[in-house]
Amino acid sequence: MTPQQRSSPARPSADRLGRLLNLVPYLLARPGIPVAGAAADLGVTERQLREDLELLWVCGLPGYGPGDLIDMAFDGDRVTITYDAGIDRPLRLTPDEALALVVALRMLAETPGTGNRDVIERALAKIESAAGDLADAPVAVRLPADNERLDAIRAAVERGNALRLTYYTAARDETTDRVVDPIRVLLVGGRNYLEAWCRRAEATRLFRVDRIDAFTELDEPAAAPPQAVLHDVRDGVFHPGPDLPLVTLRVGRSSRWITEYYPVEGVRRDGDEWVVTMRVTDLGWAQRLLVGLGPDVTVVGPAELVERIRVQATTALNQYATPPQAVPAPGR
């Protein structure tokens, strides 16, 4: 099996976006470049470059008609951009953008509990070097609206009191009330989390701050038990294990984005589609996601999920097959 045939996880979407933004001007400056040569210059495999080119084909200006999308021509194994849809310059940061990144990275580097601190510091050093004197300019920082809630939760954690939460769980699409013993506040993947011992689950849980609908500080000290184990968030929050359901999908081009947005175990090209495997915490969540994606995604397994979606689709179609009841006119 060649490296191109071997299933591999998708690259993070942020990395791919930056690569795509620079790919068009790179190809414009090198019309007719061999795909192999471009892949070597860009530090990616030929397979990844071809997938990037396929994605570029459906990118462009609002309207998204044939005259609005990026277009290219292939001559054997060579590629030429024939329409750039306005993306004709390499990605560059404006002074304001560079300064905003410096401020954000400094704040992130100083936030307790932040993972991958060495990566943050290396990125900060590069941007500060590129920004020059701007990096030392005085700035006014306006924090996000959710910062007041975050500050209130952080203050409660520092006071060492238990909290009563009203929390929305996206995986089960439900809102629950629970009492927790706070341990710490974390910033992971750009999102803030409250890590606490959940008395309802009798385990340590991570609660996304933006999904805490309401909370009340109780007049009792937080008392996480000795068996409370902190999460290892160095590689993110979600760590799918072999005990979670494995979902297999056949994905068309317009829904290929899900492999960039959600953690997947494998992505394999098969003709005009991709075979995608991913583990999920809850089949109900997977059902809601996949039904919403429509006919561009086919669920291969597990059988329980296939049956759930079949029943839901059949029920919906039956609603259309039933003629509406006539409503009498007013006054008759």
For each residue, the residues with C-beta under 8 A, 3 or more apart:
1: 5 6
2: 5 6
3: 6 45 47
4: 45 46 47
5: 1 2 268
6: 1 2 3
7: 266 267 268 277
8: 266 267
9: 263 264 265 266 267
10: 259 260 264 267
11: 15 16 48 260
12: 15 16 260
13: 16 17 257 260 261
14: 17 18
15: 11 12 18 19
16: 11 12 13 19 20 52 260
17: 13 14 20 21
18: 14 15 21 22 91
19: 15 16 22 23 42 44 52
20: 16 17 23 24 52 55 56 59
21: 17 18 24 87 90 91
22: 18 19 25 26 90 91
23: 19 20 26 27 42 52 53 56
24: 20 21 27 28 56 70 81 84 87 88
25: 22 28 29 84 87 88 89 90
26: 22 23 29 30 38 41 42 90
27: 23 24 30 31 33 38 72 79 80 81
28: 24 25 31 81 84 88
29: 25 26
30: 26 27 33 38
31: 27 28 80 81
32: 75 78 79 80
33: 27 30 37 38 78 79
34: 37 38 77 78
35: 38 39 46 49 50 77 78 79
36: 39 40 46 77
37: 33 34 40 41
38: 26 27 30 33 34 35 41 42 49 79
39: 35 36 42 44 45 46 48 49
40: 36 37 43
41: 26 37 38
42: 19 23 26 38 39 49
43: 40
44: 19 39 48 49 52
45: 3 4 39 48 49
46: 4 35 36 39 49 50
47: 3 4 50 51 269
48: 11 39 44 45 51 52
49: 35 38 39 42 44 45 46 52 53
50: 35 46 47 53 54
51: 47 48 54 55 269
52: 16 19 20 23 44 48 49 55 56
53: 23 49 50 56 57 72 79
54: 50 51 57 58 253
55: 20 51 52 58 59 256
56: 20 23 24 52 53 59 70 72
57: 53 54 69 70 71 72
58: 54 55 64 69 253 254
59: 20 55 56 69 70 85
60: 64 68 69 70 85
61: 64 68 69 85 86
62: 68
63: 68
64: 58 60 61 68 69
65: 68 69
66: 69
67:
68: 60 61 62 63 64 65 85
69: 57 58 59 60 61 64 65 66 83 85
70: 24 56 57 59 60 81 83 84 85 87
71: 57 81 82 83
72: 27 53 56 57 79 80 81 82
73: 79 80 82
74: 77 78 79 80
75: 32 78 79 80
76:
77: 34 35 36 74
78: 32 33 34 35 74 75
79: 27 32 33 35 38 53 72 73 74 75
80: 27 31 32 72 73 74 75
81: 24 27 28 31 70 71 72 84
82: 71 72 73
83: 69 70 71
84: 24 25 28 70 81 87 88
85: 59 60 61 68 69 70
86: 61
87: 21 24 25 70 84
88: 24 25 28 84
89: 25 92
90: 21 22 25 26
91: 18 21 22
92: 89
93: 97 98 101 127 130
94: 97 98
95: 98 99 131 134
96: 99 100
97: 93 94 100 101
98: 93 94 95 101 102 127 130 131 134 135
99: 95 96 102 103 131 134 135 137 139
100: 96 97 103 104
101: 93 97 98 104 105 127
102: 98 99 105 106 124 127 128 131 134 135
103: 99 100 106 107 139 141
104: 100 101 107 108
105: 101 102 108 109 120 123 124 127
106: 102 103 109 110 124
107: 103 104 110 111 141
108: 104 105 111 114 120 187
109: 105 106 114 117 120 121 124
110: 106 107
111: 107 108 114 187
112: 184 185
113: 184 185 186 187 233
114: 108 109 111 117 120 186 187 188
115: 188 233 234 235
116: 119 120 234
117: 109 114 120 121
118: 121 122
119: 116 122 123
120: 105 108 109 114 116 117 123 124
121: 109 117 118 124 125
122: 118 119 125 126
123: 105 119 120 126 127
124: 102 105 106 109 120 121 127 128
125: 121 122 128 129
126: 122 123 129 130
127: 93 98 101 102 105 123 124 130 131 135
128: 102 124 125 131 135
129: 125 126 132
130: 93 98 126 127
131: 95 98 99 102 127 128 134 135
132: 129 135
133: 136 137
134: 95 98 99 102 131 137
135: 98 99 102 127 128 131 132
136: 133
137: 99 133 134
138:
139: 99 103
140:
141: 103 107
142:
143: 147
144: 147
145: 148
146: 149 150 192 209 210
147: 143 144 150 151
148: 145 151 152
149: 146 152 153 209 212
150: 146 147 153 154 185 192 209
151: 147 148 154 155
152: 148 149 155 156 215
153: 149 150 156 157 163 182 185 194 209 212 215
154: 150 151 157 158 185
155: 151 152 158 159
156: 152 153 159 161 163 182 215 217
157: 153 154 160 182 183 184 185 194 222
158: 154 155
159: 155 156 217
160: 157 182 221 222
161: 156 182 217 218 219 220 221 222
162: 179 180 181 182 217 218 220 221 222 223
163: 153 156 179 180 182 196 215 216 217 218 222
164: 177 178 179 180 215 216 218
165: 177 178 179 180 207 212 214 215
166: 175 176 177 212 213 214 215
167: 175 176 177 178 207 211 212 213
168: 174 175 211 213
169: 172 173 174 175 176 211
170: 173 211 285
171: 281 282 284 285
172: 169 282 284 285
173: 169 170 284 285 288
174: 168 169
175: 166 167 168 169 213
176: 166 167 169 200
177: 164 165 166 167
178: 164 165 167 198 199 200 201
179: 162 163 164 165 199 200 218
180: 162 163 164 165 194 196 197 198 199 205 207
181: 162 196 197 199 222 223 224 228
182: 153 156 157 160 161 162 163 185 194 195 196 222
183: 157 195 196 197 204 222 224 228 230
184: 112 113 157 195 230
185: 112 113 150 153 154 157 182 192 193 194 195 209
186: 113 114 192 193 194 195 206 233
187: 108 111 113 114 190 191 192 193
188: 114 115 191 193 233 236 237
189: 236 237
190: 187
191: 187 188 208 209 210
192: 146 150 185 186 187 208 209 210
193: 185 186 187 188 206 207 208 209 233 237
194: 153 157 180 182 185 186 206 207 209 212
195: 182 183 184 185 186 204 205 206 207 230 231
196: 163 180 181 182 183 204 205 207 222 224
197: 180 181 183 203 204 205 222 224 225 228
198: 178 180 201 202 203 204 205
199: 178 179 180 181 202
200: 176 178 179
201: 178 198 205
202: 198 199
203: 197 198
204: 183 195 196 197 198 224 228 229 230 231
205: 180 195 196 197 198 201
206: 186 193 194 195 231 233 237
207: 165 167 180 193 194 195 196 211 212
208: 191 192 193 211 212
209: 146 149 150 153 185 191 192 193 194 212
210: 146 191 192
211: 167 168 169 170 207 208
212: 149 153 165 166 167 194 207 208 209 215
213: 166 167 168 175
214: 165 166
215: 152 153 156 163 164 165 166 212
216: 163 164
217: 156 159 161 162 163
218: 161 162 163 164 179
219: 161
220: 161 162
221: 160 161 162
222: 157 160 161 162 163 181 182 183 196 197
223: 162 181
224: 181 183 196 197 204 228
225: 197 228
226:
227:
228: 181 183 197 204 224 225
229: 204
230: 183 184 195 204
231: 195 204 206 237
232: 235 239
233: 113 115 186 188 193 206 236 237
234: 115 116
235: 115 232 239
236: 188 189 233 239 263
237: 188 189 193 206 231 233
238: 263 281
239: 232 235 236
240: 244 263 265 278 279 280 281
241: 244 279
242:
243:
244: 240 241 279 280 281
245: 279 280 283 286 302 305
246: 265 277 278 279 301 302
247: 277 278 279 280 286 299 301 302 305
248: 275 276 277 299 300 301 302
249: 275 276 277 278 290 297 298 299 300
250: 270 273 274 275 276 297 298 300
251: 255 256 258 259 273 274 275 276 296 297
252: 255 256 272 273 296 297
253: 54 58 256 272 296
254: 58 296
255: 251 252 258 293 296 297
256: 55 251 252 253 259 260 274
257: 13 260 261
258: 251 255 261 262 264 276 293 297
259: 10 251 256 262 264 267 274 276
260: 10 11 12 13 16 256 257
261: 13 257 258
262: 258 259 278
263: 9 236 238 240 278 279
264: 9 10 258 259 267 276 277 278
265: 9 240 246 277 278 279
266: 7 8 9 275 276 277
267: 7 8 9 10 259 264 274 275 276
268: 5 7 274 275 276
269: 47 51 273 274 275
270: 250 273 274 275
271:
272: 252 253
273: 250 251 252 269 270
274: 250 251 256 259 267 268 269 270
275: 248 249 250 251 266 267 268 269 270 300
276: 248 249 250 251 258 259 264 266 267 268
277: 7 246 247 248 249 264 265 266
278: 240 246 247 249 262 263 264 265
279: 240 241 244 245 246 247 263 265
280: 240 244 245 247 283 285 286
281: 171 238 240 244 285
282: 171 172 285 286
283: 245 280 286 287 302 304 305 308
284: 171 172 173 287 288
285: 170 171 172 173 280 281 282 288 289
286: 245 247 280 282 283 289 290 305
287: 283 284 290 291 305 308 309 312
288: 173 284 285 291 292
289: 285 286 292 293
290: 249 286 287 293 297 299 305 309
291: 287 288 309 312 313
292: 288 289
293: 255 258 289 290 296 297
294: 297
295:
296: 251 252 253 254 255 293
297: 249 250 251 252 255 258 290 293 294
298: 249 250
299: 247 248 249 290 305 306 309
300: 248 249 250 275 306
301: 246 247 248 305 306
302: 245 246 247 248 283 305 306
303: 306 307
304: 283 307 308
305: 245 247 283 286 287 290 299 301 302 308 309
306: 299 300 301 302 303 309 310
307: 303 304 310 311
308: 283 287 304 305 311 312
309: 287 290 291 299 305 306 312 313
310: 306 307 313 314
311: 307 308 314 315
312: 287 291 308 309 315 316
313: 291 309 310 316 317
314: 310 311 317 318
315: 311 312 318 319
316: 312 313 319 320
317: 313 314 320 321
318: 314 315 321 322
319: 315 316 322
320: 316 317
321: 317 318
322: 318 319
323:
324:
325:
326:
327:
328: 332
329: 332
330:
331:
332: 328 329
